Amino acid sequence: MTVLADNVVVLAKETQKERLRLLSISFPALMLVTIVLVMPTTWLFWLSVYDGHEFTFVNFARMINNTSYLEVFRLTFMVSIIVTVICVILAYPLCYFISQLSGMPAIVCLSIVLLPFWTSILVRTYAWIILLQNTGIINTALTRLGAISEPLPLLYNVTGTVIGMVHIMLPFLVLPLYASMKSIDPNYARAAASLGATPIRAFWTVFVPLTLPGLFAGTLLVFIYCLGFYITPQLLGGGRVVLVSMVIQQNAAMYMHWGASSAPGVVLLVITLCIVFLINKVFSLRAWFGG
């Protein structure tokens, strides 16, 4: 018993030393996350409830009393969901096609996907204005082909905003999804086929479940990024599509007070965290990621 007790003590000490070594290795990364993420978020919460003299919830009361905020949040989440769904529909077959390639063809296809990153978002947004306006390339081509008799309303509305945001967000979903697909061993599909599964059944029962971690990571990234998008909705929406990011900018310009601008950001952050928490409860994200 004494030997066993000594072994347990030694094992506990070794475990503690290992944890300290891991903590020392990860300390620089933890400090970086604290500086660039935890501290700004904490400061955002602080500004929303403190006006320099006392604690106050006047910024949140203004949002409750002004019913237009509810419409802004509704529109923000609606646009974000639409953009995310369209990106998933477009990205999955595209990633599957690229993942089946190898060598130079795969490199060329990935380069085409990454090509928009070489141009600023502002330039790409103005390019969509040229394409979508009433006298733009799209409406002009459709009119000359006789497909339409008058220009389609593709700009300064939700349609134009969604088109521009999908174009910008699509690579952010393609990259993690492609990495997830490329890491799947082709022998899994062959094993399913050897057991009598048809190619379609092997795809849905073997391939698709293995891509869920990458799909969810890319989907969550796109959705959260869309919630805070500013430049593209501001330009392609023409002031008619008002999202939370624009309200934050307007509050900063109107009230000249950081608290009025911080409150919508805090509410948006809390709502987003609640959504992620509920998704985790329903779908068990740890299991998805192999935890």
N, C-alpha and C positions, 0 to 999 in steps of 0.2 A: 504493500500500500504506500509505503514511504517513497519507493522508486517511482510509482505511478504519479504520486502527488508532485514529486520533483520534475517529472517529465511534463506535467500539465503546466507548472510554473514556467519552465523553460520555453515551452511552446507559446505561452501567453506573452512572454517577454519578446520572443522573436516576432510574433505577430504585431506587437506594439512598435517594435523597431521598423518593421516593414511598412507599417502605416505612416510612421514619421518620415521614412525615406520617400514614399510616394507623395506625401504632403510637401516635402521640400522640393521635389521635382516639379510638382504642379503649382507651386506658389507663384512663380512669375505669371503663369496663365490666369490664375485666380485674381491676382492684382490687376491685370489688364482688363478682365471682365468687370471687376469692381469699378475701375476708373471710367471705362467707356460705356457701361450699361447700368450698373446698380446705382452709382452716384447721380448720373443725369436723371434717371427715373425717380429716385428719391427727391431730388431737387424739383422735379416737375410736380410731384404730389405736394411738396411744401409750398410752392408758389401758388397752388390752386386754393389753399386754405389759409394763407397768411399774407396780409397786405402790408407788412412792414411795421405794424403797430400792435395788431391783435389777430387772433384767429377768427375767421369769418367764412361763412358758406354762401356769401352773396353771389359768388360766381356760379355756383351750382343752382341757387334759387333762380337766377336769371334764366338758366336753361330750362328749368321746370315751368316757369311762368310764360316763356316764349315757346308756343307750340311749333314754331317753324323748326326748332332743333330736332323734334321727333321726325319730321319729314326729311331733314338732312341726314340723320342717322339711317333712316329706312332706305333712302336712295343710295347711300354709301355702301351699305351691306348688299343691296340688290345688285348694284353694278359690280361689286367685287365677286359675288357669287356667279353672276353671268359670265364674267371674264374668266374666272377659274374653271367653270364647266366647259366653256369653249376651248380653253387651252388644253384641258384633259382630252377632249374629243380629237383635237388636232395632233397633240403630242404623242399619244399612245401609238397610233399606226405609224407615225413618222419614226419614232424611236425603234419600233419593231423592225421596220424596213432597214434602218441604218445598222441595227444590231446584227442583222443577217449578212451584212457586207463585211469585207475584210480588206486589209491593205489600203491601197490608194483610193478606191471608191469610197470607203468609210471615212477616210481623212478629208476628202473633198466635200462630202455631205456634212460632216461636222463643221468644216470651215464655213460653209454656207449658213449653217445655223448660228455660228458665232460672229458672222460678218456684221450684224447690226451693232454689236458691242464696240465696233471700231468707229462708230459715229455717235455723236452726242444725242441725248434724248430730245433736246430742243430742235435740232436739225431734222430728226425723224418726224417729230410732230408737225413741223411746218411742211414737210414733204407730204404728209397726209392731208393737210389743208389744201394743198395744190391738187391732190388727187380727188378729194371728196367734194369740193365746192361745185356750185351749180354749173360753172363753165369749166370744171376740171376734166381730167382725162377720162374718168369713169363715165360720168354723165354724158360727155360729148360722144364717146364711143357708142354708148347704148342708144343715144338719140340718132346717130347716123346709121346704125344698124336697124333702126325701126323698132327696137325692143320697147322703148318708152316714148311717149309723146311730150312729156315735160320732165325736167330734172328731178331726180329723186332727192328727198331731204336727207342727205347723208352727213351733213355738217351742222355744228352748233346744236346738237341734241344728244340723247343717250346713245343712239346708233353710232354716230361718229366717235364718241368717247370710248365706247366698247371696242370698236375696230382698232383705234390707236393703241389702247391699253393691251389688247390681245397681241398685237404685233410686238410690243415691247416686253411683255411678260412671258411669251412662249419659250424663249431660250432658257429661262429660269426653271421651267418644268422639264424641258427636254434633257438638260444635263444630268440631273440626279436620276431621272427615269432611265436614260440610256445607260448610265453606269450600273444601275440595278439589273437591267436586262443583259448587259454584256458579261456580268459576273455569273450568270446562270450556266451551269454545265450542260452542253447539248446532249450529253448522255441521258439526262433525265427524260427528255422527250423520246429518245430512242427506247429507253426502258419501258415507258408507258406504251409505246407502239408494240413492243415485244409481248406485252401483256394483253394485247387485243384492243387497245384504245385507238380510236380514229384520230387523225391529225387535229380535228376541231376539238374533240374531247380532251386530248392531251394538252392542247393550248389552254383551255379553260380550267382544267383541273390541276395542271402541273405548272405551266408557265406563268399564267396570270397571278396565282397566289404568291409566287416567289418575287413578283415585281411590286407587290403592295407596299413594302417599306419605301422604295424609291418613289413610287407614285404618291404616297401620302406625304413624304418629305417635300417633294416638288409642289404638290397641291397646297400644302400649308404655307410654304414660302410665297407662292403667287398670291394666295388669298390675303395674307398679312401685308404684303407689299402693296396690294391694291387698296387696302384700307387707308393707307397714308399717301397715296399718289396725289401729286399736285399739278405738275407742269402740263401733262397731257390733258387731264379733264378741264383745266383752266382754259387752254387754248382751243381744244376741239369742242368743248361744251359751250364756248362763247358766252359764259355767264349764266346760261340757262340750266346747266347741270352743276348744282352746288353740292360739293362733298364736304366732309368734316375738315379736311386739310384747308379748304378755302375759307371756312368759317374761322378757323384758327388765325389765318392771315388777316381776315377782315377785323377780328377782335383786336389783334395787335395794332392795326392801323387806326381803328375807331376809338378804342379806349386808351391806347398807349399804356397798357397795363399787362404785365406778364400773367397775372392771375386769371384774367378774362380769357387769355389764350390757352392757358394750361388746363383749365377745367374741361373743355371738350376733349383734349388729348387724354386726360385721366379717365374720363368716362369711356372713351373708345378703347383704351388699354384694358380697363376692367372688364368690359363686355367681351373683348377678344379672349382674355384669359379664362373667362367663364365658359365660352364656347369650346375652347381647347380642353378644359377640365371635363365638360360634359361628354365630349367626343371620347376622351380617355376612359371615362366611366362606362360608356356604352360599348366601345370597340376594343378596349384594353390595348392601348398603343404599345405597351411594353412587350406584349406577346407578338405584335406585328414586327417589332424590331428585334425579336429574338431574345428578349430579356427573360 
